Amino acid sequence: MRGIINNKQRVAVLGASDKPESYANRAIRLLLAHGHEVVPLNPRLKTVEGLAVIPDLAQITGRIDTLTLYVSSRISSTLQAAILQLHPGRVIFNPGAENEALRTILDEHGIVTENACTLVLLNTGQF
């Protein structure tokens, strides 16, 4: 047990998807079910699971506790400056989204990083 029972976060999902079978969409639904505020990000979508989608990181206002990545390292590398500017409390590199170069840079800037699965973290009470 983590000791904090009601640790609701504001979570940005980079690579949000409107396809119910995708891991990003499953994460959005599970985050919402756990009471977290979800900020979906995708330049090609307008809504996901009834939430307005933000097209890019620079348009996010307010604090982001967790940024969870569902994009390739090729894409996340191009977003390094925007992620540093956002300065989320932590960044989760989901399976397939690992990017050690970006992870090293974020760590150097005091941003906590994890190679982990958001779904597993939520389902096991480790989020």
N, C-alpha and C positions, 0 to 999 in steps of 0.2 A: 504494500500500500504506500502511496506517495505522500500521504499526510495532507494533501490539499484535495478536498472533495469537489469543490466547485470552481475549478480552474478553467473558466471559459475564455477562449482566445479569439482573436481576430486573425483569420487564416486566409492568405492569398494562395490560390491554386493556379500556378503557371502551367498552361497547357490544358486548361479546362476543356471538357468535351461534352457535347450533347448526346453522345452515344451511350446508352445505359450500360452496355457491356464493357466499356472502357474503364481502366483503373482510375483515371482522373474523375470520371463521373461517379464511380462508386465511392471514391474518397469524399467528393462533395456531399453526397447523400449521407454518408456515415458521419461526417463532420457536423452536418445540420442535425442529425439524430442525436448527437452528443451535446447539442446546444451551443456549438461554436458559431461565430459570425463568419460567413464565407464570402470572400471576394474573388470571383472567378476572373481569370485573365486569358484572353484569346483574341487576336486581332480580326478573326473571321466570323465570330459569333456575336449575336445580340443578347441572347438569354440562354441560361442553363439552369435547369431545375427551378424555373421561375425567378431566378436572380438575374439582374442586369450584369452583363459582362463588360469588363473594362478592357479596352484594346491594348493598353501597354502600361508597364510599371510606372512610368512617369506621371500617369494620371491618377494614381492612388493618392488619396488624402488621408491623413491620420496615421496612427501607428499600426504596424503589422507585427503581430507576435511571432507568427510562423509563416514562412514562405515555403510551400511544398512544390517541388519541381516534377513535372511530367513532360519534359521536353528533352531532346537530345543534347549532348555536350556541345555539338556544333551550334545549336541555337542558344544555349545558356551562356556560352563564351561571348557571344555578341551582346549579351545583356549585362555583362559584368559591371559597367559603370552605373547602370540604372539600379542594379541590386545594391551596390555600395551606397548609392544616394538614398535608396529606400531604408537601408539599415534595419532590416527585420531583426527581431530577437533571435531567431534561428532560421536556418535553411535546411530542409530535408531533401536529400537527393534520393528519390525513389529508384527502385531497380530499373535499369535501362537509362536513367538520367544522371548516372555518376559522372563527375567531372573533377578529377583530382587537382588540376591546375586552378580552377575556379575555387574549389574548396580551400586550397592553400591560401589564396588571396583573401577570401572571406575570413578565414581564421586569423590572418595577420591584421585584419581590421576589426577584430574583436567580435565578429559575428559567429555565434555557435553554429556548427554544421554537424550533420549526421548522414551517413549512408544508411538508410532505413526505409521501411515500407510504412507509409502513413496508415494504411489499412490495418496492418499488424499492430502498430503502436496504439491505435484506437481500440482495437478488439482485445488487447491485453492490458489496457489501463495504463499504458506507458506514455501516452501522448502528452 
